[in-house]
Amino acid sequence: MARRCCRATSRFTGEIHTNFRESFISTIVLFVCLTFPFTTEAGLYTASDQIVILTPDNVDSVLVNSTAALVVEFYASWCGHCIAFSPEWKRLARDIKEWKPAVDLAAIDCANGDNGPICSRFGVKGYPTLKFFHAYSKPDSKGQGFREGPRDVRGLRHKIIEKMETHEEPWPPACPPLETASKAEIDNFFETNGVEHLALIFETSNSYVGREVTLDLLQYENIAVRRVLRTEEALVAKLGVTDFPSCYLYYPSGNFTRLHVQNEARTFYTYALQRLPGVLRAGNTPPVTSDLLKNTTEDQWRPFNGSRVYMADLESTLHYSLRLELAAHPVIKGEALITLQRYISVLAKYFPGRPVVRNLLKSVDTWLKGQNDTELSYSSLRDALDNTAEVPNAALPEGVRWVGCQGSKPHFRRYPCGMWTLFHVLTVQAEEAAGKDPQEVLQAMRSYVHSFFGCQACATHFENMAKDSMSHVGTLSTAMLWLWSRHNHVNNRLAGALSEDPHFPKIQWPSPELCPSCHGVKKSGEHTWNQEELLTFLRSHFSSEHLLSDYLEKEQETKRGAERRAREALAEPPPGQEEEEEEEEEDEEEAQEEPAAEEEVDQRARGEHLVGKTFEPPTWVKPEADVSRQSQRRPSIVGLKLRPPQEEIVDLDSFVNQHYKAKALRAAAAGSSRVKRRTLQRQEEPQPGAGLEKGPGLGLGVQPVEPEDLLGQRNTLQKRILTGQYTGSEEEGALEMYPHPNKRRWMSFLSVGFSRLDISLCVLLYFLSSMCLLAMYLFFKNRLRLRRAKVALP
């Protein structure tokens, strides 16, 4: 490929040496070819242009023995004239799209080395070269060249018709008859044809309208079109034809009526005939109107005005885009994050929604601008969309309510229709707001479709259109027209596809009924768009004043839904739940270690494991300097060792007391379930004599407890609590932590951990409320008595 590029450059440099500038340019081109030897050539056309791209693999299957005629352009991608001609070839492909069963367009890039032998095989020596291949062409056919003539869409279309009429027998089955009809043929037409409508187009011999309309209706059933010349006097007199061209509808009973259109031209005839009752595209099932009134989709059908835009469609599009489509990207970073910020910024600026929705978009935009991280999780974006920050009067309705964009079936229209409508509205609102950047909305739309739109093929087609001409947009009005023209290109490409809703066929919008002044006709009879009238229509159709608010969710319901979603998003485990789970695990471990703990208590009672040992508090414990308590303690004599006061077990008991007291306070906040469990534990009373003896220090038969062994100290403390036997100041802490079983029994019965202060406050509030109600009762009673006394006066 690099060699091909360099050979082309060599020819270029050899032919052009008139001045230094051109030589310098050729040198730069040669340098690029040598620097990037693996650069691929994309050609001038893509599949989205509705042009067949010929390659060595498909050229024979497309051109040889085909049931349709082919018109092929042989071009070179480096040829300046080919580049200038390519937009005309694309327009021609869109113009004769409905002719595809009879004729199709193709193109091949002869600058590609792989295609060189093919171009040589068909005798191509210059570019661009157009060749016509009849249906059922032979392998040795080199096609018929187009002689010099007009190279615009109209001239090429007429040249194709002339070539098709020269086809020899057998006539291609996909091509309708293009010859003129006689009165005898029309009189017997319905005997051999089962169509409902027969359209007769009366014209002069040099007119192409009749043949063009015949090919335009080629893909439609239940209608036939015939061309009648003005020289067919008998038929002209029978129908009373005075205007040429003109169109008449002829029926089996012999009745006829003139087809009234805005202009007697091909486009208007085609549009009117395609919408006659019973006429439908081949392969589509007849649309049944009653199905729309039934619940054929998951939502009940909503009657609507097809000439208006509904706010419900715009809000539904926002919901699907922000809550569903973006949710497919758990982490948004890099260019996608910049795209998201640009998209939200455009929505916040120009979306003409209700104040509650605009406030939400502005809050999300402000939040996004405040994010300094290089990536963003969708969960955090969803929290902002659900208004977890509780921004006043801000909410985005949840769910979709399609109205003007609803389809006859769930897979028709809906979100793509809503997205197009949203972008049209934004371009118009940008002009109303006097935006500074004419491409602001278009670039935001382009980047969003490229990064997030779910249909990858659709995104590729749109990107190709944007690369082709979006850079030419220089004003806000041209931005509106650019989006409108690209939308019509997509409608043209998808017309007749499986995605087309038979109830809502894809047309060149707006239709003549919707905007008659937008359509015009040139002197040549070609259809044209009136740009000024079209701009006026777009500004009116998509203005905020003309948006209908039917079927919208009530604003109060929207706010309540936002509040509910915010509560759900902020929902956390109940306070203390984690502590409760930890304590449950500790209880299970305690139950498993209970036999070992009982044996250890027996050893402590005998004092076997404490002989010769001195205990100190753990290093993290700071014993309280309670002189009175220390003075009451007696030294513990075990193994003839004197234990210092700071090593007395009471300090460890104090630590354990405080430790479990803190745990009890945390557990109290965990909920009623933990309180119930502690209540049952307090109600289990031991057998008499099973408790420890009361008194400071060590009693008879009781030895000091090991400070490291918190499990043993906990058992000791629990037994003291259950028996009511405390040592000194332990009673105060124990009573605060574990109430005596015989005290405040009624509070435990309620299974709620209320304190005395709580009960006092409840009683006080109850008393105050009773007094307030009593005062109100006396006031209104006296007032009523006075009023009755006044009424009783003469």
C-alpha positions in Angstrom: 0.0 0.0 0.0 2.9 2.3 0.7 4.3 1.5 -2.8 0.9 2.4 -4.3 0.8 5.7 -2.5 4.4 6.5 -3.5 3.8 5.6 -7.1 0.8 8.0 -7.2 3.0 10.6 -5.5 5.7 10.1 -8.1 3.3 10.6 -10.9 2.0 13.7 -9.1 5.6 15.1 -8.6 6.6 14.3 -12.2 3.7 16.2 -13.7 3.6 19.2 -11.5 6.7 21.3 -11.2 5.5 24.7 -12.2 6.5 26.4 -9.0 8.2 25.8 -5.8 5.1 25.6 -3.7 3.6 22.7 -5.6 7.0 20.9 -5.5 7.1 21.4 -1.7 3.6 20.0 -1.3 4.5 16.9 -3.3 7.6 16.4 -1.2 5.5 16.5 2.0 3.0 13.9 0.5 5.9 11.6 -0.4 7.3 12.0 3.1 3.9 11.0 4.6 3.8 7.9 2.4 7.2 6.8 3.5 6.7 7.6 7.2 3.4 5.7 7.5 3.8 2.6 5.3 0.9 0.8 6.9 -1.8 3.4 6.5 -5.0 1.9 5.1 -7.2 3.6 2.5 -10.8 3.9 3.6 -12.2 4.9 0.2 -14.9 7.5 -0.5 -18.0 5.4 0.4 -19.3 3.3 3.3 -22.1 0.9 3.7 -24.2 3.6 5.3 -24.3 5.5 1.9 -26.5 2.7 0.5 -23.9 1.9 -2.1 -22.6 -1.6 -2.8 -18.8 -1.6 -2.2 -17.2 -3.9 -4.8 -14.2 -6.1 -3.9 -12.4 -9.0 -5.5 -14.5 -11.3 -3.4 -17.9 -10.1 -4.4 -17.6 -8.5 -7.8 -18.6 -11.6 -9.8 -21.6 -12.4 -7.5 -22.8 -8.9 -7.7 -22.4 -8.1 -11.5 -22.7 -11.5 -13.2 -26.2 -13.0 -13.7 -27.8 -10.6 -11.3 -31.6 -10.1 -11.2 -31.1 -6.3 -10.9 -29.3 -3.9 -13.0 -26.1 -2.3 -11.6 -24.6 1.2 -12.1 -21.0 1.1 -11.0 -18.6 4.0 -10.4 -15.0 3.2 -10.9 -13.0 5.8 -9.0 -9.6 6.6 -7.4 -9.6 7.8 -3.9 -6.8 10.3 -4.7 -8.7 11.8 -7.7 -9.9 15.3 -6.9 -12.8 15.0 -9.4 -13.9 11.7 -7.8 -13.9 13.4 -4.4 -16.0 16.2 -5.7 -18.4 13.8 -7.5 -18.9 11.5 -4.4 -21.6 13.7 -2.7 -23.7 13.6 -5.9 -23.3 9.8 -6.1 -24.5 9.5 -2.5 -27.5 11.8 -3.2 -28.4 9.6 -6.2 -28.3 6.5 -4.0 -30.7 8.1 -1.5 -32.9 9.4 -4.3 -33.4 6.0 -6.1 -33.4 3.9 -2.9 -36.9 2.6 -3.7 -35.7 1.3 -7.1 -33.4 -1.3 -5.5 -35.2 -4.4 -6.7 -34.7 -3.3 -10.3 -31.5 -1.2 -10.1 -28.8 -0.6 -7.6 -25.6 1.5 -7.3 -22.1 0.3 -6.7 -18.6 1.7 -6.4 -15.0 0.4 -6.5 -11.8 2.1 -5.5 -9.3 1.5 -8.3 -6.5 3.2 -6.2 -6.6 0.1 -4.0 -4.0 -2.3 -5.4 -6.2 -5.3 -4.8 -8.9 -3.8 -7.0 -6.5 -2.8 -9.8 -7.0 -6.0 -11.8 -10.8 -5.6 -11.6 -10.7 -2.1 -13.0 -8.4 -3.3 -15.8 -10.7 -6.1 -16.6 -13.6 -3.7 -17.3 -11.4 -1.4 -19.4 -11.3 1.5 -17.0 -8.6 4.1 -17.9 -9.9 7.3 -16.3 -11.7 8.3 -13.2 -14.5 8.5 -12.4 -16.0 6.1 -14.9 -19.7 5.1 -14.8 -20.8 1.8 -16.3 -24.3 0.3 -16.6 -24.7 -3.5 -16.3 -28.0 -5.0 -17.3 -29.7 -7.7 -15.3 -28.4 -11.2 -16.2 -25.1 -9.8 -17.5 -22.6 -12.4 -18.8 -19.2 -12.9 -17.2 -17.4 -11.3 -20.2 -19.6 -8.2 -20.1 -17.7 -4.9 -19.6 -20.8 -2.9 -19.1 -22.2 0.1 -21.0 -20.5 3.4 -20.5 -22.4 6.6 -19.8 -21.8 9.1 -22.5 -21.1 12.7 -21.7 -24.1 14.4 -20.1 -25.3 16.0 -17.0 -23.8 14.5 -13.8 -26.4 15.8 -11.4 -29.0 13.6 -9.7 -31.7 14.4 -12.1 -29.6 13.8 -15.2 -28.2 10.5 -13.9 -31.6 9.3 -12.9 -33.0 9.9 -16.4 -29.9 8.2 -17.9 -30.5 5.1 -15.8 -34.2 5.0 -16.9 -33.0 5.1 -20.6 -30.6 2.3 -20.0 -33.2 0.1 -18.3 -35.6 0.5 -21.3 -32.9 -0.9 -23.6 -32.9 -4.2 -21.8 -33.5 -7.2 -24.0 -35.7 -10.2 -23.3 -36.3 -11.7 -20.9 -37.4 -8.6 -19.0 -36.1 -8.6 -15.4 -39.0 -9.8 -13.1 -38.1 -7.2 -10.5 -38.5 -4.4 -12.9 -42.1 -3.1 -13.7 -43.1 -2.3 -17.2 -42.0 1.2 -18.2 -43.7 1.5 -21.6 -46.8 3.6 -22.1 -50.3 2.1 -21.6 -53.2 2.1 -24.0 -57.0 2.4 -23.4 -57.5 -1.3 -24.2 -54.9 -2.3 -21.7 -56.5 -0.1 -19.0 -60.0 -1.5 -19.7 -58.8 -5.1 -19.1 -56.2 -4.3 -16.4 -58.2 -5.6 -13.4 -58.9 -8.9 -15.1 -55.3 -9.9 -14.9 -54.1 -7.9 -11.8 -55.4 -8.2 -8.2 -54.4 -4.7 -7.1 -56.9 -2.3 -5.4 -55.5 1.0 -6.9 -54.4 1.8 -10.4 -52.7 5.2 -10.8 -52.5 6.7 -14.3 -50.0 9.4 -14.8 -50.8 11.5 -17.9 -47.7 13.3 -19.4 -45.9 14.3 -22.5 -43.5 12.0 -24.3 -40.4 13.8 -23.0 -41.5 13.6 -19.4 -39.9 11.1 -17.0 -42.4 11.6 -14.1 -44.5 8.5 -14.9 -41.5 6.1 -15.1 -40.0 7.6 -12.0 -43.2 7.2 -9.9 -43.6 3.7 -11.3 -40.1 2.8 -9.9 -40.8 4.7 -6.7 -43.8 2.4 -6.0 -41.9 -0.7 -6.9 -41.6 -2.0 -3.3 -45.3 -1.3 -2.5 -48.2 -3.8 -2.9 -51.8 -3.3 -3.8 -51.1 -0.5 -6.2 -49.9 -0.3 -9.8 -48.7 2.8 -11.8 -49.0 3.2 -15.6 -47.8 5.9 -17.8 -50.2 7.4 -20.3 -49.2 9.9 -23.0 -51.3 12.8 -24.0 -51.5 11.3 -27.5 -53.8 8.5 -26.1 -56.8 10.7 -27.0 -59.5 8.1 -26.2 -58.3 7.6 -22.6 -57.6 11.4 -22.2 -61.1 12.2 -23.3 -62.8 9.5 -21.1 -61.2 10.9 -17.9 -61.3 14.5 -19.0 -57.6 15.1 -18.6 -56.6 18.7 -19.2 -53.3 19.1 -17.3 -50.0 17.3 -18.1 -48.6 15.9 -15.9 -51.5 14.9 -13.7 -52.5 11.7 -11.8 -55.8 9.9 -11.8 -56.9 6.9 -9.7 -58.8 4.2 -11.7 -61.0 1.5 -10.0 -62.4 -1.8 -11.2 -65.9 -0.4 -11.4 -64.8 2.1 -14.0 -64.9 5.0 -11.6 -62.0 7.4 -11.4 -60.9 10.4 -9.4 -58.0 12.9 -9.7 -55.3 12.7 -7.1 -55.0 16.2 -5.6 -51.5 17.1 -4.6 -49.8 20.4 -3.7 -47.5 20.3 -6.8 -47.8 18.1 -9.9 -44.4 16.6 -9.5 -42.8 13.2 -8.8 -42.2 13.6 -5.1 -45.8 14.7 -4.3 -47.3 11.9 -6.4 -45.1 9.3 -4.7 -45.9 10.5 -1.2 -49.6 10.6 -1.8 -49.8 7.2 -3.5 -47.8 5.5 -0.8 -50.4 6.5 1.7 -53.5 5.3 0.0 -55.7 2.9 2.0 -54.5 -0.6 1.7 -51.1 0.3 0.1 -48.2 -1.1 2.1 -44.6 -2.0 1.6 -43.9 -5.5 0.4 -43.2 -7.9 3.2 -45.0 -5.8 5.9 -48.1 -7.1 7.5 -51.1 -4.8 7.1 -51.4 -2.5 10.1 -54.5 -3.0 12.1 -55.8 0.2 13.7 -57.7 -1.7 16.4 -54.5 -3.2 17.7 -53.4 0.2 18.8 -56.4 0.6 20.9 -55.8 -2.8 22.5 -52.9 -3.3 24.9 -50.5 -4.7 22.3 -47.6 -3.1 24.2 -46.9 -3.2 27.9 -48.5 0.2 28.2 -52.0 1.3 27.3 -52.1 3.1 24.1 -52.2 6.9 24.5 -53.9 8.9 21.7 -51.8 11.8 20.6 -51.5 14.6 18.1 -48.9 13.6 15.5 -48.1 17.2 14.7 -47.0 18.2 18.2 -44.1 17.3 20.6 -44.9 15.9 24.0 -42.9 16.7 27.2 -43.6 13.2 28.4 -41.4 11.8 25.5 -38.5 14.2 26.5 -38.6 13.2 30.1 -38.9 9.5 29.2 -35.8 9.9 27.0 -33.9 11.5 29.9 -34.9 8.6 32.2 -33.8 6.0 29.8 -30.6 7.8 28.9 -29.4 8.7 32.4 -30.8 5.8 34.4 -30.6 2.8 32.0 -28.2 3.5 29.2 -25.5 5.0 31.3 -25.9 2.2 33.9 -24.2 -0.1 31.4 -21.0 1.7 32.2 -20.1 1.0 35.9 -17.0 3.2 35.7 -16.9 6.2 33.5 -13.5 7.7 32.8 -11.3 9.4 30.2 -13.1 10.7 27.1 -16.3 9.1 28.3 -16.3 11.2 31.4 -15.7 14.4 29.4 -18.6 13.3 27.1 -20.9 12.8 30.1 -20.0 16.3 31.5 -20.6 17.9 28.1 -23.9 16.1 27.7 -25.2 17.0 31.2 -24.1 20.6 30.7 -26.1 20.9 27.5 -29.1 19.4 29.1 -28.8 21.8 32.1 -28.5 24.8 29.8 -31.2 24.1 27.2 -33.6 21.5 28.3 -37.0 23.2 28.3 -38.6 21.0 31.0 -40.5 21.6 34.1 -38.7 23.5 36.9 -38.4 20.4 39.0 -36.5 18.6 36.2 -34.4 21.6 35.3 -33.3 22.0 38.9 -32.3 18.4 39.0 -30.2 18.7 35.8 -28.5 21.8 37.1 -27.7 20.2 40.4 -26.2 17.2 38.6 -24.2 19.5 36.3 -22.9 21.4 39.3 -22.0 18.1 41.1 -20.1 16.8 38.0 -18.2 20.0 37.6 -17.0 19.7 41.2 -15.6 16.2 40.6 -11.8 16.3 40.4 -11.2 12.5 40.0 -10.2 11.0 36.7 -13.0 8.4 36.9 -16.5 8.3 38.1 -18.6 5.4 39.3 -22.2 5.2 38.0 -23.5 4.5 41.5 -22.4 7.9 42.6 -24.0 9.4 39.5 -27.2 7.5 40.2 -27.2 9.0 43.7 -27.0 12.5 42.2 -29.8 11.6 39.8 -32.0 10.3 42.7 -31.3 13.6 44.5 -29.8 12.0 47.6 -28.4 15.5 48.4 -32.1 16.6 48.9 -31.8 19.6 46.6 -35.1 21.5 47.0 -37.7 21.2 44.3 -35.5 18.9 42.1 -36.5 15.5 40.8 -36.4 13.4 37.6 -39.5 11.2 36.9 -38.8 7.5 37.0 -40.1 5.3 34.3 -41.1 6.0 30.7 -44.4 7.3 29.3 -44.1 7.4 25.5 -46.7 9.4 23.8 -45.7 10.9 20.4 -42.9 8.3 20.2 -44.9 5.2 21.2 -44.9 2.4 18.7 -47.4 -0.2 17.7 -45.1 -2.9 19.2 -42.6 -2.7 22.1 -39.6 -2.8 19.7 -40.7 0.0 17.5 -39.7 3.7 17.9 -39.7 4.8 21.6 -36.1 5.6 22.7 -34.5 6.3 19.3 -37.5 8.5 18.4 -37.2 10.3 21.8 -33.5 10.8 21.4 -33.9 12.5 17.9 -36.7 14.6 19.3 -34.6 15.6 22.3 -31.7 16.7 20.1 -34.0 18.7 17.8 -35.4 20.5 20.8 -32.0 21.3 22.2 -30.8 22.8 18.9 -33.8 25.0 18.7 -33.5 26.0 22.4 -29.8 26.8 21.9 -30.8 29.4 19.3 -33.6 30.8 21.5 -31.1 31.2 24.3 -28.6 32.8 21.9 -25.9 30.2 22.5 -22.4 31.2 21.6 -21.1 28.0 20.1 -23.2 26.8 17.1 -21.8 23.2 17.4 -22.2 22.9 21.2 -25.3 20.8 21.0 -24.2 18.8 18.0 -20.8 17.9 19.4 -22.4 16.9 22.7 -24.8 14.7 20.8 -22.1 13.3 18.6 -19.8 12.3 21.5 -22.7 10.9 23.5 -23.8 8.7 20.6 -20.2 7.6 20.1 -19.5 6.7 23.7 -22.8 5.6 25.2 -25.5 4.9 22.6 -26.4 1.2 22.8 -26.8 0.5 19.1 -23.2 0.3 17.9 -24.1 0.2 14.2 -26.3 3.3 14.6 -23.4 5.1 16.4 -21.0 4.2 13.5 -23.5 5.5 10.9 -24.0 8.7 12.8 -20.2 9.2 13.3 -19.8 8.8 9.5 -22.3 11.5 8.9 -20.7 13.8 11.5 -17.3 13.4 9.9 -18.7 14.1 6.5 -20.3 17.5 7.1 -20.6 18.6 10.7 -17.5 20.8 10.4 -19.4 23.0 8.0 -21.9 24.1 10.6 -21.1 27.8 11.5 -24.3 29.2 12.9 -27.1 28.1 15.2 -29.6 28.1 12.3 -27.4 25.8 10.2 -27.0 23.5 13.2 -30.8 23.1 13.2 -30.8 22.4 9.5 -27.9 20.0 9.7 -29.6 17.9 12.3 -32.8 17.9 10.3 -31.1 16.8 7.1 -29.1 14.0 8.8 -32.4 12.8 10.4 -33.9 12.6 6.9 -30.9 10.7 5.7 -31.4 8.1 8.4 -35.1 7.9 7.6 -34.3 7.3 4.0 -31.8 4.6 4.8 -34.1 2.8 7.3 -37.2 3.0 5.2 -38.5 -0.5 4.6 -36.1 -2.0 7.2 -37.3 -4.4 9.9 -37.2 -1.6 12.4 -39.7 0.5 10.6 -43.1 0.6 12.3 -45.8 0.0 9.7 -48.1 2.4 11.5 -45.5 5.1 11.3 -43.5 4.7 8.0 -40.2 6.6 7.7 -40.6 9.6 5.4 -38.8 12.7 4.4 -40.0 15.0 7.2 -41.9 17.3 7.5 -44.5 15.9 5.2 -46.5 18.1 2.8 -49.5 18.0 5.1 -47.5 19.1 8.1 -45.6 21.9 6.4 -46.8 22.7 2.8 -44.7 25.8 2.5 -41.5 23.8 3.3 -41.8 22.0 -0.1 -41.2 23.5 -3.5 -40.6 22.6 -7.1 -37.8 23.8 -9.4 -38.5 24.8 -13.0 -37.1 21.4 -14.0 -39.8 19.7 -11.9 -37.4 18.6 -9.1 -38.5 18.8 -5.5 -36.7 21.3 -3.4 -36.9 22.4 0.3 -37.6 26.0 1.2 -34.9 26.7 3.7 -36.5 29.8 5.2 -39.9 28.2 5.6 -38.2 25.1 7.0 -36.4 27.1 9.7 -39.6 28.9 10.7 -41.3 25.5 11.0 -38.5 24.0 13.1 -38.4 27.0 15.5 -42.2 26.7 16.0 -42.5 23.0 16.2 -39.8 22.5 18.8 -40.2 25.6 20.8 -40.9 25.4 24.5 -44.2 27.2 24.1 -45.6 24.5 21.8 -44.6 21.5 23.9 -47.7 19.6 25.2 -47.7 18.5 28.8 -50.3 15.7 28.4 -49.7 12.4 30.2 -47.0 13.9 32.4 -46.5 12.5 35.9 -47.9 15.0 38.5 -45.2 17.1 40.0 -46.1 16.1 43.6 -45.8 12.4 42.6 -42.4 13.1 41.0 -41.1 14.8 44.2 -42.4 11.9 46.3 -40.8 9.4 44.0 -37.5 11.3 44.3 -37.7 11.4 48.1 -38.4 7.7 48.2 -35.5 6.9 45.9 -33.2 9.2 48.0 -34.2 7.3 51.2 -33.6 4.0 49.5 -30.2 5.1 48.2 -29.2 6.4 51.7 -30.5 3.3 53.5 -27.9 1.9 55.9 -27.9 -0.9 58.5 -29.7 0.0 61.8 -27.5 1.6 64.4 -25.5 -1.0 66.3 -26.3 -3.8 63.9 -22.6 -4.6 63.4 -22.1 -4.6 67.2 -25.0 -6.9 67.6 -23.7 -9.3 65.0 -20.3 -9.3 66.8 -21.9 -10.0 70.2 -23.9 -12.9 68.7 -20.6 -14.4 67.5 -19.2 -13.9 70.9 -22.2 -15.6 72.5 -21.7 -18.6 70.2 -18.0 -18.8 71.1 -19.0 -18.5 74.8 -21.4 -21.4 74.5 -18.7 -23.6 72.9 -16.2 -22.7 75.6 -18.6 -22.9 78.5 -17.4 -26.4 79.7 -13.7 -25.3 79.7 -14.7 -22.1 81.6 -16.5 -24.0 84.3 -13.5 -26.3 84.8 -11.2 -23.2 85.0 -13.5 -21.7 87.7 -13.1 -24.9 89.7 -9.4 -24.6 89.5 -9.5 -21.0 90.6 -11.6 -22.0 93.6 -8.9 -24.5 94.7 -6.1 -21.9 94.0 -4.0 -24.5 92.2 -3.0 -22.4 89.2 -2.2 -19.2 91.1 0.6 -20.4 93.3 3.9 -18.6 92.8 2.4 -16.0 90.4 2.0 -12.2 90.6 -0.7 -10.5 88.4 -0.6 -7.0 87.0 -3.2 -5.1 85.0 -2.8 -5.1 81.2 -0.6 -2.3 79.9 -3.5 -0.7 78.2 -5.6 -0.3 81.4 -5.2 2.8 83.5 -6.6 1.9 86.9 -8.6 4.6 88.7 -6.9 6.1 91.7 -9.6 5.4 94.2 -7.9 5.6 97.6 -10.9 4.7 99.6 -11.4 1.5 97.7 -7.7 0.6 97.9 -7.8 1.2 101.7 -10.6 -1.3 102.1 -8.7 -4.0 100.2 -6.6 -6.5 102.2 -3.4 -7.9 100.7 -3.8 -11.3 99.1 -1.4 -13.9 100.5 -0.9 -16.6 98.0 2.4 -18.5 97.9 3.8 -16.2 100.6 3.9 -13.3 98.2 2.6 -9.8 99.0 0.5 -8.3 96.3 0.7 -4.5 95.9 -2.4 -2.4 96.1 -2.3 -1.5 92.4 -2.4 -5.2 91.6 -5.6 -5.9 93.4 -8.2 -7.7 91.4 -10.7 -5.0 92.1 -8.9 -2.9 89.5 -9.4 -5.6 86.9 -13.1 -5.9 88.0 -13.4 -2.2 87.5 -11.9 -2.5 84.0 -14.2 -5.4 83.1 -17.2 -3.5 84.6 -16.4 -0.5 82.4 -15.8 -2.7 79.4 -19.1 -4.5 79.5 -20.9 -1.3 80.5 -19.7 0.3 77.2 -20.7 -2.8 75.3 -24.1 -2.7 76.9 -24.6 0.9 75.9 -23.8 0.0 72.3 -26.0 -3.0 72.3 -28.9 -0.9 73.6 -28.8 1.1 70.4 -28.9 -2.0 68.3 -32.6 -2.6 68.6 -35.2 -4.5 70.6 -33.9 -7.9 69.5 -30.7 -7.6 71.6 -32.6 -6.2 74.5 -34.9 -9.2 74.6 -31.9 -11.5 74.6 -30.3 -9.7 77.6 -33.7 -9.7 79.4 -33.9 -13.5 79.2 -30.3 -13.7 80.4 -31.1 -11.6 83.4 -34.1 -13.7 84.3 -32.1 -16.9 84.7 -31.3 -17.1 88.4 -28.7 -19.5 89.8 -29.2 -22.1 92.5 -28.6 -20.9 96.1 -25.1 -21.1 97.2 -23.7 -21.1 93.7 -22.6 -17.5 93.8 -19.4 -16.0 95.1 -19.1 -14.9 98.7 -19.6 -11.2 99.3 -16.8 -9.1 100.6 -13.8 -7.2 99.5 -10.7 -9.0 98.3 -10.8 -12.8 98.4 -13.3 -14.6 100.5 -12.9 -18.1 101.9 -12.6 -20.6 99.1 -12.2 -17.8 96.5 -8.8 -17.0 94.9 -7.7 -14.1 92.8 -8.8 -14.3 89.1 -6.3 -14.1 86.3 -6.4 -10.6 84.7 -5.7 -11.8 81.2 -8.6 -14.2 81.3 -11.5 -11.8 80.4 -13.8 -14.7 79.8 -13.5 -15.9 83.4 -13.9 -12.3 84.7 -17.1 -12.0 82.7 -18.5 -15.1 84.2 -17.6 -13.9 87.6 -19.2 -10.5 87.0 -22.4 -12.1 85.6 -22.7 -14.4 88.6 -22.3 -11.5 91.0 -25.0 -9.6 89.1 -27.5 -12.5 89.1 -27.1 -13.2 92.8 -27.1 -9.5 93.8 -23.7 -9.8 95.6 -21.4 -7.0 94.7 -18.1 -5.8 96.1 -18.1 -2.2 97.2 -18.5 0.3 94.3 -19.2 -2.6 91.9 -22.8 -2.4 92.9 -23.3 1.1 91.3 -21.7 0.1 88.0 -23.4 -3.2 87.9 -26.8 -1.7 88.5 -26.3 0.7 85.7 -25.2 -2.0 83.4 -27.5 -4.8 84.5 -30.6 -3.9 86.5 -31.5 -6.1 89.4 -34.0 -8.8 88.3 -36.5 -7.7 91.0 -36.3 -4.0 90.1 -38.0 -2.2 87.1 -39.6 -5.5 86.1 -42.4 -3.7 84.3 -39.8 -2.0 82.0 -38.3 -5.3 81.1 -41.8 -6.6 80.4 -42.2 -3.9 77.7 -39.0 -5.2 76.1 -37.8 -1.6 75.6 -34.7 -0.2 77.2 -36.2 3.1 78.6 -34.5 4.9 81.4 -36.1 6.7 84.3 -35.5 10.0 82.5 -37.3 8.7 79.3 -40.3 7.7 81.3 -40.4 11.0 83.1 -40.3 13.0 79.9 -43.0 10.8 78.4 -45.3 11.4 81.4 -44.6 15.2 81.3 -45.3 15.4 77.5 -48.5 13.4 78.0 -49.6 15.8 80.8 -48.9 18.9 78.7 -50.7 17.6 75.7 -53.7 16.8 77.8 -53.8 20.3 79.2 -53.5 21.8 75.8 -56.4 19.7 74.5 -58.5 20.7 77.5 -57.8 24.4 77.0 -58.8 24.2 73.4 -62.0 22.4 74.3 -62.9 25.1 76.9 -62.1 27.9 74.5 -64.2 26.6 71.6 -67.0 25.7 74.0 -67.2 29.2 75.4 -67.0 30.7 72.0 -69.9 28.6 70.7 -72.0 29.6 73.8 -71.4 33.3 73.1 -72.3 32.9 69.4 -75.5 31.2 70.3 -76.3 34.0 72.7 -75.9 36.6 70.0 -78.1 34.7 67.6 -80.8 34.5 70.2 -81.0 38.3 70.6 -84.0 40.0 68.7 
